[in-house]
Every structure is written in structure tokens, then in C-alpha cells.
Amino acid sequence: MATTDPYAPANETSQGRVFTVTGQDWDSLVTGIADEGDDKVVVNMGPQHPSTHGVLRLILELEGETVTEARCGIGYLHTGIEKNMEYRSWTQGVTFATRMDYLSPFYNEMAYCLSVERLLGIEDQIPEQAKIIRVMLMELNRISSHLVAIATGGMEIGALTVMTIGFRERELVLSLFEKITGLRMNHAFIRPGGVAQHLPDGALDDIRDTVALLRKRLPEYAALCNANPIFKARLEGVGHLDLAGCLALGITGPVLRSTGYPWDLRKNQPYSGYDEYDFDVCTWDSMDAYGRFRIRLDEMWESLKIVDQCLARLEGMGAEPVMIADKKIGWPSQLAIGSDGMGNSLEHIKHIMGESMEALIHHFKIVTEGFKVPAGQAYVPIESPRGELAAHVVSDGGTRPFRAHFRDPSFTNLQGTSIMSEGGQVADVIVAIASIDPVMGGVDR
Amino acid sequence: MTDQSNDTSLPALNEETVAPANVVGHRTGMFGVRGSGDTSGYGGLQRSVEMPTGSEPPFGGWYDEVHSALVEAATAAGLPDAVGSVVLDRGELTFHIRREDLQGLVSLLRDEERLRFEFLSGVSGVHYPEDTGKELHAVYHLLSMTHNRRIRLEVTAPDTDPHIPSVTATYPTADWHERETWDMFGIIFDGHPALTRILMPDDWPGHPQRKDYPLGGIPVEYKGATIPPPDQRRSYN
């Protein structure tokens, strides 16, 4: 043994000899294996590894550089969000849901709220402006999420510029979120019954400027990657999965659309008024990582188209309600920017503290107790950047969810790891997983 | 506020429209506390949890097509009792399936031309501790991309015999979903190729999302007051 590591010495187990290599000590592994006279190595990769797309643990069985078996170990980011939601009011549930898939918080909120709204029977009562704001935020979120998918995917294969420009553009979108919701992530902005508040002054102008800037910068990704021979050599034909495989494994989103099947819930089962927008479903027919990359690029353009249409509608509307008119459901308070930052609107405080005792009681009741949701269960799927996202929400008629289960597309799609990478090279495992774009916060919840 | 004190005559219930209640639990009181000297009077409140009850055909629209196709296919396949009650609620169709017939039924659902539910969205467990004899529910959401329809299957198992057949042979995607449901609820999916924990550590005791499993947490001191963990706070129910 060339080096000895006091914390992780090589040792013998019933399954064979265990080596721990951390860099610059590969000799110990190479010489050690040579002694074994066995080509088969089981490599544990992660959960802390810069190329596994988060805290994902991969267990790879290798023969030489060929992967004969690939298995995922997950659960390292399990936070018990679903269990926690059972102990909070229906509105507070949004605050938990938004934290699951941290790259697409608006989708988590939306999936949860749509199910709660169906249980409440108020799907038809959501104000038009709230629906448009929801769609606009989701489509901006799709852009920021796809940018991270492309950026981290690039980084993991060594294309660092793709990473730096990807995060640069994502920052633009996050700044918009901060302006609109007060937070860059974990917004809890979409609530049962509508959205938390109106768009702030000047938000429409900012969004329009950002959309214009994105239109200018998005072609850089195409110029940098689309025909880049190194990029194509790493992605083309890697992570192959056909339509039958996708359906059997429950895989949706860009991976499914890379088989050429135009399945997109925004078109096939429209929600929140998506049928009133003009956009195309992007497909590719190569069934590989390169196709998924191109789909994500194309989808960002389609999202920009939808954002443009939302802007046009919002401009023509003026300030209309963004929360359901039913006072027994709608959040009573309004937020406003004060001299010390975002807080309760002074108008509202004045009303409940100085003018109307009933308003104070109502505020207190709906904030502490919340509203009751009729018993039953609902499942309303939406098209998140990664595929079908839905919350199976069960109510017992009380003020808190009896059960909220999230069908997260990352969790399901990650099952494709084995079939996509077995038989390929170990370096291609990274590309295959990056093309699934799993977000571990959503996988583990 | 309307004055209802003079309104002594409650509207008569039309007994023909009242289906037998599907009671899965009872709630008492209002704040979820016991024995604390609650003098509010709300401690005496009682409420039963009634889930939507079964419906009878015709349901209208495509629901009838799916229902009749499923019943016919099940009968032809020798599973005449597979489909129990059918619940049409809020536009979502739920079939309660006898657990021993689940495997046979899902392959019909996937392959039968009039059904073609080729896509399983997932498996979700629900624990109803007071639903005696069927405490554990496994809920399957199926999607037919061919016909653009969604249905839900619900299968139950008692706590004393928490076994449900695995559907992985028909829907390989159920692999991780069933492992998660085993992990979180302790439902044993018979026939699953490797039913191991997936989110919790391998040696974890218990199944965290069951209702009898505490949320956990410690009291937190905040500005001199002690705040109990969320599952021990006074709360509405």
C-alpha cells in the first residue's frame, strides 16, 4: 500500500477488499486490484460528489470502464416534508411544499394548491389575474430551472462556460422572483385561492426587460453547444431510452419528449388557462441526452412566448383581485413594502386594529385556525420542468391536510438511471443522469 | 351576519339522495387537547370523518365506458368480484379494488384496448387508523395517454396483515413507489423484487408517515415562552 489513510484504511470484508480513494492516491487502488486478479470493481460514487447532480449516491459495478450495473441510493435529503404538512394549516402547507424541488418552487406550490382547490370546489372561482400571474411565474421558473439543468449538466462534463453563463441568466430570473415575491426561492407565493399579492409597481417593465435580455442571450447556448463536436460527442447516443421504456418506468418531461412523443400536460390536460396560450410542445427524436438538451433549449423559447402573452394580458387588465373573493378561504392580509422592508400593509393593520373588530376576529381566525376543507382526495397533475408533478392530497374535513403525497417527477425519472447507463462507459453515467435532471430535494422530499 | 335564531325548522333530508356514510374516523373537541381543563365548551364537539361514498352508474361521459370496460374485462378474466365500490368525486373516478385481484386487474387495465392505462403515476399510502380492518390504503393513480383519461385505484389492507400484491410486474415504475410506501407506511408489497427502505436509513425502526408515529421535535424557547413541538401544540382539528 502506497499511502495509508488513518480514517479510511483499506480493509477486508466478506464482499471483498474495500479501498477508499480521495484523489492523488489512485496507485493504491490500481496495485490493490492487480493483486486481486479480478476486473470487477464496485464503485461507490457520492452522495457527496460534484458530478452526481446533488446528494445522489451511485453504486456502480464496473468491468474496466464499462458499467455492468448501476444503482441509485437516495434519501440523503429526506426532510419529512409530507409528514410535517399534516401538522400545519392548509395555507401553511404551501410553505413546506415550495421547499421540495428547490429549482421549481412555483410548480410545487401550484401542484399543491390545485389539489386543495379541487377539494374545496373552488376551481372556477380563482381570479383571472391570479391565474395569469401563476402561469407567468411558472414559465419564468421553467426557464430558470432549465438553465440550471443545462448549466450543471455542462459543468459535470467539464464545460464550465456553460455553467457560468447558465447561472448568470438564472440570476436574472431569480431577481425577478425577488422583486415579485420578496424571495429568490421558497416563495410560498401561490396560495390556495390565488396568489399572495399583486405584482409590485414596475414589475411588468422589469419582466419585459429581462425577457428581452434573455432573447439576446439564449442564442449563446445554441452557438456554444448545438454543433460543438466535443459537446455532441459526449451527449449524442448517451442515456438512450425509448418510448416503451419511458412509459414502463413512468418517465415524463423532456426525457419522454426526447422520444418524439409530444406529451405535455399543458396541452393534453390544460390547467390554469394554459389552453388560451399559444405555444408549441418541443420534441426531439434521438432518445438521448443531446435531444433532451435541445428540448430544454427550445422549451425556454416557448416559455418566453408564454411570458410575453401573460405580460400583454396583465397590461390590459389593471389591478384586479388576485385572491378568491370568498373571505372564508382567501388570506385576509395584504403585504406592502414599508420603510423597513416587506411587511403587513398599514392599511390592513389600520382596518383590523382601529376600525372593525369583526375584521380583527376574522383575521385572527383565518390565520390561526385556517379554513376547513371537505373530506375527500384529489390529484391534479401539472407539467413541471421535469415532468408530471402532482400532489395527492387527502382531507378529513379538518383544517390541516390528512395526507399530502407528492408525485415528484425527479423521484420517478431517476429510476431510469440503470437502464440508461448499464452497458455504457462510466463517464456516460454522469451525462445520462444530467439529462434526467433530477433534483434531490424533490426526489427525497 | 344573518340572524338564524328564529329558524327552527331544518330542511328535511331527502333520504333517497343520502348514500350510506363512508366513515373512516371520528374527531372530538376543537383544539386537539385532552384533560387540560378546557372550559371553552368546545371539548364536547364530535364529528365523524366521512369520505365520499360510492356511486352507481351511470356516471356520465367517459366514466361509464371505463367502468363497463373494466367490469367486463375483469369478469371475462375470472375476477368478477375484483371491483368493489366506485367513487366519482370532484370529477375523479376511484375504483376500490379487492387486494387479491390487484395484479390481475392492473394488467387488464394496461392491456385492454378500451382501457389502455399504460402509465402509472405512482403509489401513495394513506393510513386511516380508525378505519378498522382496512387501516392501510395504497392509492394508485393511472393515466391513459391513448384516451387521455385518469383513474385512481384504492386497495386496502388491515394493520394486522399489511400485505398488498406488487404491481411491478405490470408497471415497473412502481418499484420505487412501493419501496417508499413500505418505508413510510409498512405496507408489504408481495412480489416486489427488492422491497427495501428507500428514503429512511436501512436500519430505521418504524414507518414514519403512519399516524401512530410521532412527528418528533423538541420544545423551543422563544422570548421566555416554551413552544412545544408541532404535534404537541394546541391546534384545531
Interface residues (C-beta under 8 A of the other chain):
Chain A: I74 G75 H78 G80 E82 K83 N84 E86 Y87 R88 S89 R118 L119 G121 L247 A248 L249 G250 I251 W263 N268 Q269 T368 E369 G370 A375 G376 Q377 A378 Y379 P381 E388 A390 H392 V394 D396 G397 G398 T399 R400 F402 R403 H405 R407 F411 T412 L414 Q415 D444 R445
Chain B: V24 G25 R27 R47 V49 E50 M51 P52 D89 R90 G91 E92 T94 E118 F119 L120 S121 G122 S124 G125 V126 H127 V139 H141 L143 M145 N148 R150 R152 Y171 P172 T173 D175 W176 H177 E180 R197 I198 L199 M200 P201 P208 Q209 L215 P230 D231 S235 Y236 N237
